[in-house]
Amino acid sequence: MKSLLWLVLTLAAIVNVASSFAFSGTEQIVISAITGLTAIGTATGLYMTRDRRAA
């Protein structure tokens, strides 16, 4: 599960950066918003599945 989340997070970041070079205007905004939400969602998923250690 974690491997899949890391893969999706990495792909979302790559597509987000690449969209700024490939698209402009509304297309870039839509793609950036979708990849941004995907990155936030996967980062939250990774945070929730982390190993918790007692201090």
mmCIF file of the N, C-alpha and C atoms, coordinates in Angstrom:
data_MODEL
# 
_entry.id   MODEL 
# 
loop_
_atom_site.group_PDB 
_atom_site.id 
_atom_site.type_symbol 
_atom_site.label_atom_id 
_atom_site.label_alt_id 
_atom_site.label_comp_id 
_atom_site.label_asym_id 
_atom_site.label_entity_id 
_atom_site.label_seq_id 
_atom_site.pdbx_PDB_ins_code 
_atom_site.Cartn_x 
_atom_site.Cartn_y 
_atom_site.Cartn_z 
_atom_site.occupancy 
_atom_site.B_iso_or_equiv 
_atom_site.pdbx_formal_charge 
_atom_site.auth_seq_id 
_atom_site.auth_comp_id 
_atom_site.auth_asym_id 
_atom_site.auth_atom_id 
_atom_site.pdbx_PDB_model_num 
ATOM 1   N N  . MET A 1 1  ? 0.824  -1.191 0.000   1.00 0.00 ? 1  MET A N  1 
ATOM 2   C CA . MET A 1 1  ? 0.000  0.000  0.000   1.00 0.00 ? 1  MET A CA 1 
ATOM 3   C C  . MET A 1 1  ? 0.870  1.258  0.000   1.00 0.00 ? 1  MET A C  1 
ATOM 4   N N  . LYS A 1 2  ? 1.877  1.254  0.868   1.00 0.00 ? 2  LYS A N  1 
ATOM 5   C CA . LYS A 1 2  ? 2.744  2.432  0.941   1.00 0.00 ? 2  LYS A CA 1 
ATOM 6   C C  . LYS A 1 2  ? 3.503  2.654  -0.361  1.00 0.00 ? 2  LYS A C  1 
ATOM 7   N N  . SER A 1 3  ? 3.917  1.570  -0.998  1.00 0.00 ? 3  SER A N  1 
ATOM 8   C CA . SER A 1 3  ? 4.638  1.706  -2.264  1.00 0.00 ? 3  SER A CA 1 
ATOM 9   C C  . SER A 1 3  ? 3.758  2.362  -3.327  1.00 0.00 ? 3  SER A C  1 
ATOM 10  N N  . LEU A 1 4  ? 2.502  1.978  -3.361  1.00 0.00 ? 4  LEU A N  1 
ATOM 11  C CA . LEU A 1 4  ? 1.565  2.569  -4.313  1.00 0.00 ? 4  LEU A CA 1 
ATOM 12  C C  . LEU A 1 4  ? 1.344  4.049  -4.015  1.00 0.00 ? 4  LEU A C  1 
ATOM 13  N N  . LEU A 1 5  ? 1.219  4.391  -2.743  1.00 0.00 ? 5  LEU A N  1 
ATOM 14  C CA . LEU A 1 5  ? 1.042  5.797  -2.373  1.00 0.00 ? 5  LEU A CA 1 
ATOM 15  C C  . LEU A 1 5  ? 2.265  6.630  -2.755  1.00 0.00 ? 5  LEU A C  1 
ATOM 16  N N  . TRP A 1 6  ? 3.461  6.080  -2.532  1.00 0.00 ? 6  TRP A N  1 
ATOM 17  C CA . TRP A 1 6  ? 4.676  6.794  -2.921  1.00 0.00 ? 6  TRP A CA 1 
ATOM 18  C C  . TRP A 1 6  ? 4.747  6.978  -4.432  1.00 0.00 ? 6  TRP A C  1 
ATOM 19  N N  . LEU A 1 7  ? 4.349  5.948  -5.181  1.00 0.00 ? 7  LEU A N  1 
ATOM 20  C CA . LEU A 1 7  ? 4.348  6.030  -6.637  1.00 0.00 ? 7  LEU A CA 1 
ATOM 21  C C  . LEU A 1 7  ? 3.373  7.100  -7.121  1.00 0.00 ? 7  LEU A C  1 
ATOM 22  N N  . VAL A 1 8  ? 2.180  7.119  -6.569  1.00 0.00 ? 8  VAL A N  1 
ATOM 23  C CA . VAL A 1 8  ? 1.181  8.121  -6.968  1.00 0.00 ? 8  VAL A CA 1 
ATOM 24  C C  . VAL A 1 8  ? 1.655  9.520  -6.594  1.00 0.00 ? 8  VAL A C  1 
ATOM 25  N N  . LEU A 1 9  ? 2.246  9.677  -5.422  1.00 0.00 ? 9  LEU A N  1 
ATOM 26  C CA . LEU A 1 9  ? 2.757  10.983 -5.000  1.00 0.00 ? 9  LEU A CA 1 
ATOM 27  C C  . LEU A 1 9  ? 3.858  11.467 -5.936  1.00 0.00 ? 9  LEU A C  1 
ATOM 28  N N  . THR A 1 10 ? 4.757  10.577 -6.298  1.00 0.00 ? 10 THR A N  1 
ATOM 29  C CA . THR A 1 10 ? 5.842  10.935 -7.217  1.00 0.00 ? 10 THR A CA 1 
ATOM 30  C C  . THR A 1 10 ? 5.307  11.314 -8.590  1.00 0.00 ? 10 THR A C  1 
ATOM 31  N N  . LEU A 1 11 ? 4.382  10.522 -9.114  1.00 0.00 ? 11 LEU A N  1 
ATOM 32  C CA . LEU A 1 11 ? 3.796  10.824 -10.420 1.00 0.00 ? 11 LEU A CA 1 
ATOM 33  C C  . LEU A 1 11 ? 3.030  12.144 -10.405 1.00 0.00 ? 11 LEU A C  1 
ATOM 34  N N  . ALA A 1 12 ? 2.307  12.404 -9.328  1.00 0.00 ? 12 ALA A N  1 
ATOM 35  C CA . ALA A 1 12 ? 1.573  13.661 -9.226  1.00 0.00 ? 12 ALA A CA 1 
ATOM 36  C C  . ALA A 1 12 ? 2.523  14.857 -9.242  1.00 0.00 ? 12 ALA A C  1 
ATOM 37  N N  . ALA A 1 13 ? 3.640  14.738 -8.539  1.00 0.00 ? 13 ALA A N  1 
ATOM 38  C CA . ALA A 1 13 ? 4.619  15.824 -8.521  1.00 0.00 ? 13 ALA A CA 1 
ATOM 39  C C  . ALA A 1 13 ? 5.251  16.023 -9.896  1.00 0.00 ? 13 ALA A C  1 
ATOM 40  N N  . ILE A 1 14 ? 5.576  14.940 -10.575 1.00 0.00 ? 14 ILE A N  1 
ATOM 41  C CA . ILE A 1 14 ? 6.182  15.034 -11.906 1.00 0.00 ? 14 ILE A CA 1 
ATOM 42  C C  . ILE A 1 14 ? 5.213  15.651 -12.906 1.00 0.00 ? 14 ILE A C  1 
ATOM 43  N N  . VAL A 1 15 ? 3.968  15.196 -12.891 1.00 0.00 ? 15 VAL A N  1 
ATOM 44  C CA . VAL A 1 15 ? 2.970  15.738 -13.815 1.00 0.00 ? 15 VAL A CA 1 
ATOM 45  C C  . VAL A 1 15 ? 2.698  17.199 -13.509 1.00 0.00 ? 15 VAL A C  1 
ATOM 46  N N  . ASN A 1 16 ? 2.698  17.561 -12.234 1.00 0.00 ? 16 ASN A N  1 
ATOM 47  C CA . ASN A 1 16 ? 2.472  18.951 -11.851 1.00 0.00 ? 16 ASN A CA 1 
ATOM 48  C C  . ASN A 1 16 ? 3.572  19.856 -12.411 1.00 0.00 ? 16 ASN A C  1 
ATOM 49  N N  . VAL A 1 17 ? 4.801  19.435 -12.307 1.00 0.00 ? 17 VAL A N  1 
ATOM 50  C CA . VAL A 1 17 ? 5.916  20.224 -12.838 1.00 0.00 ? 17 VAL A CA 1 
ATOM 51  C C  . VAL A 1 17 ? 5.876  20.248 -14.360 1.00 0.00 ? 17 VAL A C  1 
ATOM 52  N N  . ALA A 1 18 ? 5.634  19.101 -14.980 1.00 0.00 ? 18 ALA A N  1 
ATOM 53  C CA . ALA A 1 18 ? 5.616  19.022 -16.437 1.00 0.00 ? 18 ALA A CA 1 
ATOM 54  C C  . ALA A 1 18 ? 4.470  19.821 -17.047 1.00 0.00 ? 18 ALA A C  1 
ATOM 55  N N  . SER A 1 19 ? 3.370  19.943 -16.325 1.00 0.00 ? 19 SER A N  1 
ATOM 56  C CA . SER A 1 19 ? 2.221  20.673 -16.869 1.00 0.00 ? 19 SER A CA 1 
ATOM 57  C C  . SER A 1 19 ? 2.532  22.155 -17.054 1.00 0.00 ? 19 SER A C  1 
ATOM 58  N N  . SER A 1 20 ? 3.442  22.680 -16.258 1.00 0.00 ? 20 SER A N  1 
ATOM 59  C CA . SER A 1 20 ? 3.786  24.093 -16.406 1.00 0.00 ? 20 SER A CA 1 
ATOM 60  C C  . SER A 1 20 ? 4.561  24.340 -17.695 1.00 0.00 ? 20 SER A C  1 
ATOM 61  N N  . PHE A 1 21 ? 5.234  23.321 -18.210 1.00 0.00 ? 21 PHE A N  1 
ATOM 62  C CA . PHE A 1 21 ? 5.962  23.461 -19.468 1.00 0.00 ? 21 PHE A CA 1 
ATOM 63  C C  . PHE A 1 21 ? 5.096  23.109 -20.670 1.00 0.00 ? 21 PHE A C  1 
ATOM 64  N N  . ALA A 1 22 ? 4.154  22.180 -20.503 1.00 0.00 ? 22 ALA A N  1 
ATOM 65  C CA . ALA A 1 22 ? 3.382  21.649 -21.628 1.00 0.00 ? 22 ALA A CA 1 
ATOM 66  C C  . ALA A 1 22 ? 2.090  22.410 -21.892 1.00 0.00 ? 22 ALA A C  1 
ATOM 67  N N  . PHE A 1 23 ? 1.505  22.998 -20.870 1.00 0.00 ? 23 PHE A N  1 
ATOM 68  C CA . PHE A 1 23 ? 0.205  23.637 -21.020 1.00 0.00 ? 23 PHE A CA 1 
ATOM 69  C C  . PHE A 1 23 ? 0.260  25.087 -20.568 1.00 0.00 ? 23 PHE A C  1 
ATOM 70  N N  . SER A 1 24 ? -0.784 25.812 -20.912 1.00 0.00 ? 24 SER A N  1 
ATOM 71  C CA . SER A 1 24 ? -0.889 27.183 -20.438 1.00 0.00 ? 24 SER A CA 1 
ATOM 72  C C  . SER A 1 24 ? -2.356 27.501 -20.196 1.00 0.00 ? 24 SER A C  1 
ATOM 73  N N  . GLY A 1 25 ? -2.580 28.524 -19.433 1.00 0.00 ? 25 GLY A N  1 
ATOM 74  C CA . GLY A 1 25 ? -3.937 28.990 -19.186 1.00 0.00 ? 25 GLY A CA 1 
ATOM 75  C C  . GLY A 1 25 ? -4.764 28.030 -18.358 1.00 0.00 ? 25 GLY A C  1 
ATOM 76  N N  . THR A 1 26 ? -5.999 27.838 -18.790 1.00 0.00 ? 26 THR A N  1 
ATOM 77  C CA . THR A 1 26 ? -6.959 27.035 -18.049 1.00 0.00 ? 26 THR A CA 1 
ATOM 78  C C  . THR A 1 26 ? -6.536 25.578 -17.928 1.00 0.00 ? 26 THR A C  1 
ATOM 79  N N  . GLU A 1 27 ? -5.949 25.022 -18.982 1.00 0.00 ? 27 GLU A N  1 
ATOM 80  C CA . GLU A 1 27 ? -5.505 23.630 -18.922 1.00 0.00 ? 27 GLU A CA 1 
ATOM 81  C C  . GLU A 1 27 ? -4.496 23.423 -17.804 1.00 0.00 ? 27 GLU A C  1 
ATOM 82  N N  . GLN A 1 28 ? -3.553 24.346 -17.701 1.00 0.00 ? 28 GLN A N  1 
ATOM 83  C CA . GLN A 1 28 ? -2.533 24.226 -16.670 1.00 0.00 ? 28 GLN A CA 1 
ATOM 84  C C  . GLN A 1 28 ? -3.153 24.336 -15.278 1.00 0.00 ? 28 GLN A C  1 
ATOM 85  N N  . ILE A 1 29 ? -4.106 25.221 -15.116 1.00 0.00 ? 29 ILE A N  1 
ATOM 86  C CA . ILE A 1 29 ? -4.749 25.396 -13.812 1.00 0.00 ? 29 ILE A CA 1 
ATOM 87  C C  . ILE A 1 29 ? -5.491 24.131 -13.407 1.00 0.00 ? 29 ILE A C  1 
ATOM 88  N N  . VAL A 1 30 ? -6.235 23.546 -14.337 1.00 0.00 ? 30 VAL A N  1 
ATOM 89  C CA . VAL A 1 30 ? -7.009 22.339 -14.033 1.00 0.00 ? 30 VAL A CA 1 
ATOM 90  C C  . VAL A 1 30 ? -6.080 21.172 -13.702 1.00 0.00 ? 30 VAL A C  1 
ATOM 91  N N  . ILE A 1 31 ? -5.062 20.960 -14.517 1.00 0.00 ? 31 ILE A N  1 
ATOM 92  C CA . ILE A 1 31 ? -4.131 19.854 -14.271 1.00 0.00 ? 31 ILE A CA 1 
ATOM 93  C C  . ILE A 1 31 ? -3.379 20.069 -12.965 1.00 0.00 ? 31 ILE A C  1 
ATOM 94  N N  . SER A 1 32 ? -2.968 21.297 -12.703 1.00 0.00 ? 32 SER A N  1 
ATOM 95  C CA . SER A 1 32 ? -2.255 21.596 -11.468 1.00 0.00 ? 32 SER A CA 1 
ATOM 96  C C  . SER A 1 32 ? -3.151 21.379 -10.250 1.00 0.00 ? 32 SER A C  1 
ATOM 97  N N  . ALA A 1 33 ? -4.408 21.743 -10.340 1.00 0.00 ? 33 ALA A N  1 
ATOM 98  C CA . ALA A 1 33 ? -5.330 21.541 -9.222  1.00 0.00 ? 33 ALA A CA 1 
ATOM 99  C C  . ALA A 1 33 ? -5.549 20.052 -8.962  1.00 0.00 ? 33 ALA A C  1 
ATOM 100 N N  . ILE A 1 34 ? -5.733 19.283 -10.020 1.00 0.00 ? 34 ILE A N  1 
ATOM 101 C CA . ILE A 1 34 ? -5.955 17.840 -9.861  1.00 0.00 ? 34 ILE A CA 1 
ATOM 102 C C  . ILE A 1 34 ? -4.726 17.160 -9.273  1.00 0.00 ? 34 ILE A C  1 
ATOM 103 N N  . THR A 1 35 ? -3.549 17.474 -9.806  1.00 0.00 ? 35 THR A N  1 
ATOM 104 C CA . THR A 1 35 ? -2.341 16.843 -9.280  1.00 0.00 ? 35 THR A CA 1 
ATOM 105 C C  . THR A 1 35 ? -2.022 17.332 -7.868  1.00 0.00 ? 35 THR A C  1 
ATOM 106 N N  . GLY A 1 36 ? -2.343 18.569 -7.578  1.00 0.00 ? 36 GLY A N  1 
ATOM 107 C CA . GLY A 1 36 ? -2.139 19.091 -6.226  1.00 0.00 ? 36 GLY A CA 1 
ATOM 108 C C  . GLY A 1 36 ? -3.017 18.378 -5.212  1.00 0.00 ? 36 GLY A C  1 
ATOM 109 N N  . LEU A 1 37 ? -4.288 18.195 -5.546  1.00 0.00 ? 37 LEU A N  1 
ATOM 110 C CA . LEU A 1 37 ? -5.189 17.468 -4.649  1.00 0.00 ? 37 LEU A CA 1 
ATOM 111 C C  . LEU A 1 37 ? -4.774 16.010 -4.500  1.00 0.00 ? 37 LEU A C  1 
ATOM 112 N N  . THR A 1 38 ? -4.295 15.427 -5.589  1.00 0.00 ? 38 THR A N  1 
ATOM 113 C CA . THR A 1 38 ? -3.805 14.048 -5.524  1.00 0.00 ? 38 THR A CA 1 
ATOM 114 C C  . THR A 1 38 ? -2.596 13.953 -4.599  1.00 0.00 ? 38 THR A C  1 
ATOM 115 N N  . ALA A 1 39 ? -1.684 14.902 -4.722  1.00 0.00 ? 39 ALA A N  1 
ATOM 116 C CA . ALA A 1 39 ? -0.495 14.905 -3.863  1.00 0.00 ? 39 ALA A CA 1 
ATOM 117 C C  . ALA A 1 39 ? -0.874 15.086 -2.397  1.00 0.00 ? 39 ALA A C  1 
ATOM 118 N N  . ILE A 1 40 ? -1.805 15.983 -2.120  1.00 0.00 ? 40 ILE A N  1 
ATOM 119 C CA . ILE A 1 40 ? -2.247 16.189 -0.735  1.00 0.00 ? 40 ILE A CA 1 
ATOM 120 C C  . ILE A 1 40 ? -2.912 14.930 -0.195  1.00 0.00 ? 40 ILE A C  1 
ATOM 121 N N  . GLY A 1 41 ? -3.734 14.295 -1.014  1.00 0.00 ? 41 GLY A N  1 
ATOM 122 C CA . GLY A 1 41 ? -4.403 13.068 -0.581  1.00 0.00 ? 41 GLY A CA 1 
ATOM 123 C C  . GLY A 1 41 ? -3.442 11.933 -0.311  1.00 0.00 ? 41 GLY A C  1 
ATOM 124 N N  . THR A 1 42 ? -2.471 11.738 -1.188  1.00 0.00 ? 42 THR A N  1 
ATOM 125 C CA . THR A 1 42 ? -1.515 10.652 -0.974  1.00 0.00 ? 42 THR A CA 1 
ATOM 126 C C  . THR A 1 42 ? -0.572 10.956 0.188   1.00 0.00 ? 42 THR A C  1 
ATOM 127 N N  . ALA A 1 43 ? -0.195 12.217 0.353   1.00 0.00 ? 43 ALA A N  1 
ATOM 128 C CA . ALA A 1 43 ? 0.652  12.582 1.490   1.00 0.00 ? 43 ALA A CA 1 
ATOM 129 C C  . ALA A 1 43 ? -0.102 12.344 2.803   1.00 0.00 ? 43 ALA A C  1 
ATOM 130 N N  . THR A 1 44 ? -1.388 12.636 2.820   1.00 0.00 ? 44 THR A N  1 
ATOM 131 C CA . THR A 1 44 ? -2.203 12.369 4.003   1.00 0.00 ? 44 THR A CA 1 
ATOM 132 C C  . THR A 1 44 ? -2.289 10.871 4.263   1.00 0.00 ? 44 THR A C  1 
ATOM 133 N N  . GLY A 1 45 ? -2.469 10.097 3.197   1.00 0.00 ? 45 GLY A N  1 
ATOM 134 C CA . GLY A 1 45 ? -2.505 8.643  3.337   1.00 0.00 ? 45 GLY A CA 1 
ATOM 135 C C  . GLY A 1 45 ? -1.202 8.091  3.884   1.00 0.00 ? 45 GLY A C  1 
ATOM 136 N N  . LEU A 1 46 ? -0.087 8.607  3.396   1.00 0.00 ? 46 LEU A N  1 
ATOM 137 C CA . LEU A 1 46 ? 1.213  8.164  3.906   1.00 0.00 ? 46 LEU A CA 1 
ATOM 138 C C  . LEU A 1 46 ? 1.389  8.560  5.369   1.00 0.00 ? 46 LEU A C  1 
ATOM 139 N N  . TYR A 1 47 ? 0.927  9.752  5.737   1.00 0.00 ? 47 TYR A N  1 
ATOM 140 C CA . TYR A 1 47 ? 1.028  10.204 7.122   1.00 0.00 ? 47 TYR A CA 1 
ATOM 141 C C  . TYR A 1 47 ? 0.187  9.319  8.043   1.00 0.00 ? 47 TYR A C  1 
ATOM 142 N N  . MET A 1 48 ? -0.985 8.938  7.572   1.00 0.00 ? 48 MET A N  1 
ATOM 143 C CA . MET A 1 48 ? -1.871 8.115  8.401   1.00 0.00 ? 48 MET A CA 1 
ATOM 144 C C  . MET A 1 48 ? -1.363 6.680  8.540   1.00 0.00 ? 48 MET A C  1 
ATOM 145 N N  . THR A 1 49 ? -0.570 6.195  7.601   1.00 0.00 ? 49 THR A N  1 
ATOM 146 C CA . THR A 1 49 ? -0.069 4.822  7.666   1.00 0.00 ? 49 THR A CA 1 
ATOM 147 C C  . THR A 1 49 ? 1.349  4.736  8.225   1.00 0.00 ? 49 THR A C  1 
ATOM 148 N N  . ARG A 1 50 ? 1.874  5.812  8.762   1.00 0.00 ? 50 ARG A N  1 
ATOM 149 C CA . ARG A 1 50 ? 3.235  5.809  9.293   1.00 0.00 ? 50 ARG A CA 1 
ATOM 150 C C  . ARG A 1 50 ? 3.314  4.954  10.552  1.00 0.00 ? 50 ARG A C  1 
ATOM 151 N N  . ASP A 1 51 ? 4.518  4.528  10.862  1.00 0.00 ? 51 ASP A N  1 
ATOM 152 C CA . ASP A 1 51 ? 4.753  3.768  12.090  1.00 0.00 ? 51 ASP A CA 1 
ATOM 153 C C  . ASP A 1 51 ? 4.767  4.739  13.261  1.00 0.00 ? 51 ASP A C  1 
ATOM 154 N N  . ARG A 1 52 ? 3.960  4.454  14.246  1.00 0.00 ? 52 ARG A N  1 
ATOM 155 C CA . ARG A 1 52 ? 3.902  5.321  15.430  1.00 0.00 ? 52 ARG A CA 1 
ATOM 156 C C  . ARG A 1 52 ? 4.770  4.717  16.526  1.00 0.00 ? 52 ARG A C  1 
ATOM 157 N N  . ARG A 1 53 ? 5.650  5.533  17.051  1.00 0.00 ? 53 ARG A N  1 
ATOM 158 C CA . ARG A 1 53 ? 6.548  5.058  18.109  1.00 0.00 ? 53 ARG A CA 1 
ATOM 159 C C  . ARG A 1 53 ? 6.282  5.848  19.370  1.00 0.00 ? 53 ARG A C  1 
ATOM 160 N N  . ALA A 1 54 ? 6.244  5.165  20.492  1.00 0.00 ? 54 ALA A N  1 
ATOM 161 C CA . ALA A 1 54 ? 6.026  5.823  21.780  1.00 0.00 ? 54 ALA A CA 1 
ATOM 162 C C  . ALA A 1 54 ? 7.295  6.544  22.196  1.00 0.00 ? 54 ALA A C  1 
ATOM 163 N N  . ALA A 1 55 ? 7.107  7.732  22.745  1.00 0.00 ? 55 ALA A N  1 
ATOM 164 C CA . ALA A 1 55 ? 8.265  8.518  23.177  1.00 0.00 ? 55 ALA A CA 1 
ATOM 165 C C  . ALA A 1 55 ? 8.685  8.170  24.571  1.00 0.00 ? 55 ALA A C  1 
# 
